[in-house]
């Protein structure tokens, strides 16, 4: 197992290099002048000043030179300064990453836990009224866009009932670190967490149901029942663990959103996370921030894919890794 993990980690190096090159050249090819915002702030900028700024930021270098400069700075954990905010990139990403981790981890833990429980319920009570109702509700929820659901929840619970805040992170008038500020921050999380958790439930519940139904038909479970084991023991100890194997793949695919956030949900609720930061940086031609955020998401994707492969061996003893 150790040699397998080391080999996989070494294989990620060229993969991440290719990803970084694709990210850089795709964002570089986007229309618009990266210095456009600066030109707006300095309307009387002379042509010679504009050329000097291009030299300072390296925009007059060939594209491959710009790429290697950016990659070298990124490897040194110093990707440069944001032209939009005038601050080091990591100083901007750090609070956004913390906010996104709080939001998405809450949604992932709640959503995936509920999804697994609902999937087990649907599989155990197949073709019951509860199974039909749950399946129908899942298909309806699957067709509802996240931005529409967020707006409807905002209208009902914020505008009509006035129970929850509409957007943002916390009320700026409350003293930081106080109990009131903590409670207010939790209130701000309820609506976006609900929208993201609904998405997690939709994605995992159907896979959990179909996977458990397939496992429940296996011969070894028939043997376990013939030995007199209760249905709860058969499902909990023998069936559930094997049924989680394909579900792990789905979870691994969706887990990078824990770091990348959801640009739609964070934009709707004006939540200052990584998804909203990526959206605003692309719209503002702040390529340094956008490229760094996408690279962080890419590293997360690679890491969780490796973690999923390792979990396969723990969930299914039949799986063996060759060094």
C-alpha positions as CSV (number, residue, x, y, z in Angstrom):
1,X,0.0,0.0,0.0
2,X,2.8,2.4,0.9
3,X,4.5,1.9,-2.5
4,X,1.2,2.3,-4.2
5,X,0.6,5.7,-2.5
6,X,4.1,6.9,-3.3
7,X,3.8,5.9,-6.9
8,X,0.4,7.7,-7.2
9,X,1.9,10.8,-5.6
10,X,4.7,10.8,-8.1
11,X,2.3,10.4,-11.0
12,X,0.4,13.5,-9.8
13,X,3.4,15.8,-10.5
14,X,3.2,15.7,-14.4
15,X,-0.6,15.7,-14.1
16,X,-0.6,18.9,-12.1
17,X,1.9,20.4,-14.5
18,X,-0.4,19.8,-17.4
19,X,-3.4,21.1,-15.5
20,X,-1.5,24.3,-14.5
21,X,-0.5,24.9,-18.1
22,X,-4.1,24.4,-19.3
23,X,-5.4,26.7,-16.6
24,X,-2.9,29.4,-17.5
25,X,-3.3,29.4,-21.2
26,X,-7.1,29.2,-21.0
27,X,-7.3,32.2,-18.7
28,X,-4.6,34.0,-20.7
29,X,-6.7,33.6,-23.9
30,X,-9.8,35.2,-22.3
31,X,-10.7,38.6,-24.0
32,X,-10.1,41.8,-22.1
33,X,-7.1,43.7,-20.9
34,X,-5.8,42.6,-17.4
35,X,-5.0,46.2,-16.6
36,X,-8.4,47.4,-17.5
37,X,-9.4,48.1,-13.9
38,X,-6.3,50.0,-13.3
39,X,-7.0,52.1,-16.4
40,X,-10.4,52.9,-15.0
41,X,-8.9,54.1,-11.6
42,X,-6.3,56.2,-13.4
43,X,-8.2,57.9,-16.3
44,X,-5.3,60.2,-17.2
45,X,-2.8,57.4,-17.5
46,X,-0.3,58.2,-20.3
47,X,0.6,55.6,-23.0
48,X,4.2,55.4,-21.7
49,X,2.9,54.8,-18.1
50,X,0.7,52.0,-19.5
51,X,3.7,50.4,-21.2
52,X,5.7,50.6,-18.0
53,X,2.9,48.9,-16.1
54,X,2.9,46.1,-18.7
55,X,6.6,45.6,-18.2
56,X,6.3,45.6,-14.4
57,X,3.6,42.9,-14.5
58,X,5.4,41.0,-17.2
59,X,2.6,41.3,-19.8
60,X,5.1,42.2,-22.6
61,X,6.9,38.8,-22.1
62,X,6.1,35.8,-24.3
63,X,3.2,33.7,-22.9
64,X,5.5,30.7,-22.0
65,X,7.8,33.0,-20.1
66,X,4.8,34.4,-18.1
67,X,3.7,30.9,-17.4
68,X,7.0,29.7,-16.0
69,X,7.3,32.9,-13.9
70,X,3.9,32.3,-12.4
71,X,4.5,28.6,-11.9
72,X,7.9,29.3,-10.1
73,X,6.2,31.8,-7.8
74,X,3.4,29.3,-7.1
75,X,5.9,26.6,-6.2
76,X,7.4,29.1,-3.7
77,X,3.9,29.7,-2.3
78,X,4.1,33.3,-3.4
79,X,1.8,33.6,-6.5
80,X,2.1,37.4,-6.4
81,X,-0.3,40.3,-5.9
82,X,-3.9,40.8,-6.9
83,X,-4.4,43.7,-9.3
84,X,-8.0,43.9,-8.2
85,X,-7.4,44.1,-4.4
86,X,-3.8,45.3,-4.3
87,X,-2.9,42.6,-1.8
88,X,-0.9,39.3,-1.8
89,X,-3.0,36.6,-3.3
90,X,-2.8,34.3,-0.3
91,X,-4.0,37.1,2.0
92,X,-7.1,37.3,-0.1
93,X,-7.6,33.5,-0.5
94,X,-7.0,32.6,3.2
95,X,-10.2,34.2,4.6
96,X,-12.2,33.0,1.6
97,X,-11.0,29.5,2.0
98,X,-11.9,29.5,5.7
99,X,-15.3,30.8,5.0
100,X,-15.8,28.1,2.3
101,X,-14.6,25.3,4.5
102,X,-17.1,26.3,7.2
103,X,-19.9,26.5,4.7
104,X,-19.2,23.4,2.5
105,X,-18.0,21.1,5.3
106,X,-21.3,21.7,7.2
107,X,-23.3,21.1,4.0
108,X,-21.3,17.9,3.1
109,X,-21.5,16.3,6.6
110,X,-25.2,17.1,6.9
111,X,-26.1,16.3,3.3
112,X,-24.1,13.1,2.9
113,X,-25.2,11.7,6.3
114,X,-28.8,12.3,5.5
115,X,-28.4,10.9,1.9
116,X,-26.9,7.6,3.2
117,X,-29.6,7.2,5.7
118,X,-32.3,7.9,3.1
119,X,-30.7,5.6,0.7
120,X,-30.6,2.8,3.2
121,X,-34.3,3.5,4.0
122,X,-35.3,3.4,0.4
123,X,-33.4,0.1,-0.3
124,X,-34.7,-1.7,2.8
125,X,-38.3,-0.6,2.2
126,X,-38.2,-1.0,-1.6
127,X,-41.5,-0.3,-3.4
128,X,-43.1,1.0,-0.2
129,X,-45.0,4.3,-0.1
130,X,-42.1,5.9,1.6
131,X,-39.7,4.7,-1.1
132,X,-42.0,6.1,-3.9
133,X,-42.4,9.4,-2.1
134,X,-38.7,9.7,-1.5
135,X,-37.8,8.8,-5.0
136,X,-40.3,11.3,-6.4
137,X,-39.1,14.1,-4.1
138,X,-35.5,13.4,-5.2
139,X,-36.3,13.7,-8.9
140,X,-38.2,16.9,-8.2
141,X,-35.4,18.4,-6.2
142,X,-32.9,17.3,-8.9
143,X,-34.7,19.5,-11.5
144,X,-34.6,22.6,-9.2
145,X,-31.7,24.9,-9.9
146,X,-29.6,25.8,-6.9
147,X,-29.9,29.6,-7.5
148,X,-33.8,29.3,-7.8
149,X,-34.0,27.3,-4.5
150,X,-31.7,29.8,-2.8
151,X,-33.9,32.7,-4.0
152,X,-37.1,31.0,-2.9
153,X,-35.7,30.2,0.6
154,X,-34.5,33.8,0.8
155,X,-37.9,35.2,-0.1
156,X,-39.8,32.9,2.3
157,X,-37.5,32.9,5.4
158,X,-35.8,36.3,5.1
159,X,-38.2,38.6,3.3
160,X,-41.6,37.2,4.3
161,X,-41.0,35.7,7.7
162,X,-37.9,37.7,8.6
163,X,-36.4,34.8,10.5
164,X,-33.0,34.7,8.8
165,X,-30.7,37.2,7.2
166,X,-30.7,37.4,3.4
167,X,-27.0,37.5,2.6
168,X,-23.5,38.1,3.8
169,X,-21.3,36.5,6.5
170,X,-22.1,38.3,9.7
171,X,-23.6,41.6,10.9
172,X,-20.8,44.1,10.8
173,X,-22.3,46.1,13.7
174,X,-21.8,43.2,16.2
175,X,-18.5,43.0,18.1
176,X,-16.2,40.4,16.6
177,X,-15.9,37.2,18.7
178,X,-18.9,37.9,20.8
179,X,-21.7,35.4,21.4
180,X,-24.1,37.5,19.4
181,X,-21.7,37.6,16.5
182,X,-21.4,33.8,16.6
183,X,-25.1,33.2,16.7
184,X,-25.6,35.7,13.9
185,X,-23.0,33.9,11.8
186,X,-24.8,30.6,12.3
187,X,-28.0,32.3,11.1
188,X,-26.2,33.5,8.0
189,X,-25.1,29.9,7.3
190,X,-28.5,28.2,7.5
191,X,-29.9,29.1,4.0
192,X,-26.7,28.5,2.0
193,X,-26.0,25.3,3.9
194,X,-29.5,24.1,3.2
195,X,-29.1,24.7,-0.5
196,X,-25.8,22.9,-0.7
197,X,-26.9,20.1,1.5
198,X,-29.9,19.5,-0.7
199,X,-27.6,19.1,-3.7
200,X,-25.5,16.6,-1.7
201,X,-28.6,14.6,-0.7
202,X,-29.8,14.4,-4.3
203,X,-26.4,13.2,-5.6
204,X,-25.7,10.5,-3.1
205,X,-29.1,9.1,-2.1
206,X,-29.9,7.5,-5.4
207,X,-26.5,5.9,-5.7
208,X,-26.7,4.6,-2.1
209,X,-30.1,3.1,-2.8
210,X,-29.1,1.3,-6.0
211,X,-25.8,0.1,-4.5
212,X,-27.4,-1.3,-1.4
213,X,-30.2,-3.0,-3.4
214,X,-27.5,-4.8,-5.5
215,X,-25.6,-5.9,-2.4
216,X,-28.7,-7.2,-0.7
217,X,-29.2,-9.7,-3.5
218,X,-25.8,-11.3,-3.0
219,X,-25.6,-14.9,-1.9
220,X,-23.4,-14.3,1.2
221,X,-26.2,-12.2,2.7
222,X,-28.7,-15.0,2.1
223,X,-26.2,-17.3,4.0
224,X,-26.0,-14.7,6.8
225,X,-29.8,-14.7,7.1
226,X,-29.9,-18.5,7.1
227,X,-27.5,-18.5,10.1
228,X,-30.1,-16.7,12.1
229,X,-28.6,-13.2,12.0
230,X,-31.1,-10.4,12.4
231,X,-31.9,-8.1,9.4
232,X,-30.3,-5.2,11.3
233,X,-27.0,-7.1,11.7
234,X,-27.1,-8.3,8.1
235,X,-27.5,-4.8,6.8
236,X,-25.4,-2.9,9.2
237,X,-22.4,-5.2,9.5
238,X,-22.3,-7.0,6.2
239,X,-24.2,-5.1,3.5
240,X,-23.7,-1.5,4.3
241,X,-19.9,-1.6,4.1
242,X,-19.8,-3.1,0.6
243,X,-22.6,-0.9,-0.6
244,X,-20.5,2.2,0.2
245,X,-17.8,1.2,-2.3
246,X,-19.4,2.9,-5.4
247,X,-20.7,5.7,-3.2
248,X,-17.2,6.6,-2.2
249,X,-16.5,7.4,-5.8
250,X,-19.4,9.9,-5.9
251,X,-18.3,11.4,-2.6
252,X,-14.7,11.8,-3.9
253,X,-15.8,13.5,-7.0
254,X,-17.9,16.0,-5.1
255,X,-15.5,16.6,-2.2
256,X,-13.3,19.2,-4.1
257,X,-16.2,21.6,-3.8
258,X,-15.3,21.7,-0.1
259,X,-12.4,23.8,-1.1
260,X,-13.7,25.3,-4.3
261,X,-17.0,26.3,-2.9
262,X,-20.1,26.8,-5.0
263,X,-19.9,30.0,-7.1
264,X,-23.7,29.9,-7.7
265,X,-24.7,29.6,-4.0
266,X,-22.1,32.0,-2.7
267,X,-23.0,34.6,-5.3
268,X,-26.7,34.3,-4.6
269,X,-26.1,34.8,-0.8
270,X,-23.2,37.2,-1.2
271,X,-21.1,34.8,0.8
272,X,-17.4,35.7,0.7
273,X,-16.0,32.2,-0.1
274,X,-13.8,30.7,-2.7
275,X,-16.5,30.2,-5.3
276,X,-17.5,33.8,-5.2
277,X,-13.8,34.9,-5.2
278,X,-13.2,32.8,-8.3
279,X,-16.2,34.3,-10.1
280,X,-15.3,37.9,-9.2
281,X,-11.6,37.4,-10.1
282,X,-12.5,36.0,-13.6
283,X,-15.0,38.8,-14.2
284,X,-12.4,41.4,-13.1
285,X,-9.6,39.9,-15.2
286,X,-7.6,39.2,-12.0
287,X,-5.9,36.2,-13.5
288,X,-3.4,35.7,-10.7
289,X,-6.1,35.1,-8.1
290,X,-8.2,33.0,-10.5
291,X,-5.4,30.7,-11.5
292,X,-4.3,30.2,-7.9
293,X,-7.9,29.3,-6.8
294,X,-8.3,26.8,-9.7
295,X,-5.0,25.2,-8.9
296,X,-6.0,24.7,-5.3
297,X,-9.2,23.1,-6.5
298,X,-7.2,20.9,-9.0
299,X,-4.8,19.7,-6.2
300,X,-7.9,18.9,-4.1
301,X,-9.4,16.8,-6.9
302,X,-6.2,14.8,-7.2
303,X,-6.0,14.3,-3.5
304,X,-9.5,13.0,-3.0
305,X,-9.2,10.7,-6.0
306,X,-6.2,9.1,-4.3
307,X,-8.1,9.0,-1.0
308,X,-11.0,7.2,-2.6
309,X,-8.6,4.6,-4.1
310,X,-7.2,4.0,-0.6
311,X,-10.7,3.7,0.9
312,X,-11.6,1.0,-1.6
313,X,-9.0,-1.3,-0.1
314,X,-10.4,-0.7,3.4
315,X,-14.0,-1.2,2.4
316,X,-13.5,-4.3,0.2
317,X,-10.8,-6.8,1.4
318,X,-10.9,-8.3,-2.1
319,X,-9.1,-5.2,-3.5
320,X,-5.3,-5.5,-3.4
321,X,-2.8,-2.9,-4.6
322,X,0.3,-4.0,-6.5
323,X,3.4,-2.0,-5.8
